């Protein structure tokens, strides 16, 4: 009897969770860099915009930025919590080092992984080859 009660409670819990998961909204993430070929040792600017995919309005969120070489993360840019759905940064300024000489000629992707309450996780990338 006790086992039947536990199974019924679990089934009701799963049924209640299913509509909540389906109710999650979709994010639209866009990364735009200064160009696709940043120069080693020089400044390079990029920005990330996060909006509701349906309404187009900015969404407060958490943006995790990393550099990938193929499928491997090779550089941690940082995690940024934004209220306006917008983040920008310039490499090669104080506190943000420029691309090192070892990056020259390497095909990299700056990837943003975005999470926000009530939304599914979204990703976007910007391909670069430092020269």
C-alpha positions as CSV (number, residue, x, y, z in Angstrom):
1,X,0.0,0.0,0.0
2,X,2.8,2.4,0.9
3,X,4.6,1.7,-2.4
4,X,1.4,2.5,-4.3
5,X,1.0,5.8,-2.5
6,X,4.6,6.8,-3.3
7,X,4.1,5.9,-7.0
8,X,0.9,7.9,-7.2
9,X,2.7,10.9,-5.6
10,X,5.6,10.7,-8.0
11,X,3.3,10.4,-11.0
12,X,1.4,13.5,-9.9
13,X,4.6,15.4,-9.3
14,X,5.9,14.5,-12.8
15,X,2.6,15.5,-14.4
16,X,2.7,18.8,-12.6
17,X,6.3,19.5,-13.7
18,X,5.7,18.7,-17.4
19,X,3.5,21.8,-18.0
20,X,6.0,24.0,-16.2
21,X,8.9,22.9,-18.4
22,X,6.8,23.4,-21.5
23,X,6.0,27.0,-20.3
24,X,9.6,28.1,-20.6
25,X,10.2,31.0,-23.0
26,X,12.9,31.2,-25.6
27,X,15.9,33.6,-25.7
28,X,17.5,35.1,-28.7
29,X,21.3,35.7,-28.3
30,X,23.4,37.7,-30.7
31,X,27.2,38.2,-30.5
32,X,28.8,40.8,-32.7
33,X,32.5,41.3,-32.8
34,X,34.5,44.1,-34.3
35,X,35.6,41.7,-37.1
36,X,36.4,38.0,-37.6
37,X,40.2,38.6,-37.7
38,X,41.4,40.4,-34.5
39,X,45.0,41.5,-34.5
40,X,47.4,39.9,-31.9
41,X,48.3,42.5,-29.2
42,X,45.7,45.0,-30.4
43,X,42.2,46.0,-29.1
44,X,39.2,44.0,-30.2
45,X,35.6,44.9,-29.2
46,X,32.6,42.6,-29.0
47,X,29.0,42.8,-27.7
48,X,26.3,40.4,-26.7
49,X,22.6,41.2,-26.9
50,X,19.9,39.0,-25.2
51,X,16.3,39.4,-26.0
52,X,13.0,37.5,-25.7
53,X,12.7,35.6,-29.0
54,X,9.0,36.5,-29.4
55,X,8.8,40.1,-28.2
56,X,12.3,41.3,-29.0
57,X,12.6,43.0,-25.6
58,X,15.8,42.8,-23.6
59,X,16.0,40.2,-20.9
60,X,18.0,40.3,-17.6
61,X,20.3,37.3,-17.6
62,X,23.6,35.6,-16.8
63,X,26.1,35.5,-19.7
64,X,28.9,33.0,-19.6
65,X,31.6,33.7,-22.2
66,X,34.3,31.3,-23.3
67,X,36.7,30.8,-26.3
68,X,36.4,27.4,-27.9
69,X,38.9,25.6,-30.2
70,X,36.7,23.1,-32.0
71,X,34.6,21.6,-29.2
72,X,37.2,22.3,-26.4
73,X,37.0,25.3,-24.2
74,X,40.4,27.0,-24.3
75,X,39.8,30.4,-22.6
76,X,37.5,31.7,-19.9
77,X,36.4,35.2,-20.6
78,X,34.0,35.4,-17.6
79,X,30.5,35.3,-16.2
80,X,28.5,38.5,-16.3
81,X,25.1,39.2,-14.8
82,X,23.3,41.9,-16.8
83,X,19.9,43.6,-16.1
84,X,19.6,45.2,-19.6
85,X,20.3,42.1,-21.8
86,X,23.5,43.8,-23.1
87,X,27.1,43.2,-22.4
88,X,30.2,44.7,-24.2
89,X,33.9,44.4,-23.6
90,X,37.1,45.3,-25.3
91,X,40.2,43.1,-25.2
92,X,43.5,44.9,-25.1
93,X,42.4,47.4,-22.5
94,X,43.5,47.5,-18.8
95,X,42.2,44.4,-17.1
96,X,41.3,42.7,-20.4
97,X,44.5,41.4,-22.1
98,X,44.7,41.3,-25.9
99,X,45.0,38.1,-27.9
100,X,48.5,36.5,-27.3
101,X,50.9,35.6,-30.1
102,X,50.1,31.9,-29.6
103,X,46.5,32.5,-30.8
104,X,47.7,33.7,-34.2
105,X,46.1,31.6,-37.0
106,X,44.0,29.5,-34.6
107,X,40.3,29.1,-35.5
108,X,38.4,30.0,-32.3
109,X,34.8,30.7,-31.4
110,X,33.7,33.2,-28.8
111,X,30.7,31.4,-27.3
112,X,28.0,32.9,-25.0
113,X,25.9,30.6,-23.0
114,X,22.9,32.5,-21.6
115,X,20.6,31.6,-18.7
116,X,17.6,33.6,-17.4
117,X,14.8,32.7,-15.0
118,X,11.8,31.4,-16.9
119,X,13.7,30.8,-20.1
120,X,15.5,27.9,-21.8
121,X,19.3,28.1,-22.0
122,X,20.5,29.7,-25.2
123,X,23.9,29.8,-27.0
124,X,25.5,31.9,-29.7
125,X,29.0,32.1,-31.1
126,X,31.3,34.4,-33.1
127,X,34.1,32.8,-35.2
128,X,37.5,34.4,-35.2
129,X,41.0,33.8,-36.5
130,X,43.6,36.1,-34.8
131,X,46.2,37.4,-37.1
